[in-house]
């Protein structure tokens, strides 16, 4: 019997990133849904890089889909 790997260490990120990571299933799954790398998601979440218009629209859509309201105005 093999032990199932966990998703990694828990990440505490400000809203809406933290709840979005949790609902989607993690940092890596969110990156895959958006078609970008994990590092790109990290740069967006920390404010080190600007989120392109298409990325912001998709993040707005995901927040709406998962019912995340707190902090989602950062994607507008």
ChimeraX attribute file (.defattr): number of C-alpha atoms within 10 A of each C-alpha:
attribute: neighborCount
match mode: 1-to-1
recipient: residues
	/A:1	3
	/A:2	4
	/A:3	5
	/A:4	6
	/A:5	6
	/A:6	7
	/A:7	11
	/A:8	8
	/A:9	6
	/A:10	11
	/A:11	12
	/A:12	11
	/A:13	14
	/A:14	13
	/A:15	16
	/A:16	19
	/A:17	25
	/A:18	16
	/A:19	21
	/A:20	22
	/A:21	20
	/A:22	14
	/A:23	15
	/A:24	16
	/A:25	12
	/A:26	17
	/A:27	21
	/A:28	17
	/A:29	15
	/A:30	22
	/A:31	18
	/A:32	12
	/A:33	12
	/A:34	15
	/A:35	10
	/A:36	13
	/A:37	14
	/A:38	15
	/A:39	12
	/A:40	15
	/A:41	20
	/A:42	16
	/A:43	13
	/A:44	16
	/A:45	18
	/A:46	13
	/A:47	10
	/A:48	10
	/A:49	12
	/A:50	13
	/A:51	18
	/A:52	10
	/A:53	11
	/A:54	10
	/A:55	16
	/A:56	16
	/A:57	14
	/A:58	14
	/A:59	23
	/A:60	18
	/A:61	13
	/A:62	19
	/A:63	23
	/A:64	12
	/A:65	9
	/A:66	12
	/A:67	13
	/A:68	17
	/A:69	13
	/A:70	13
	/A:71	13
	/A:72	19
	/A:73	10
	/A:74	12
	/A:75	17
	/A:76	9
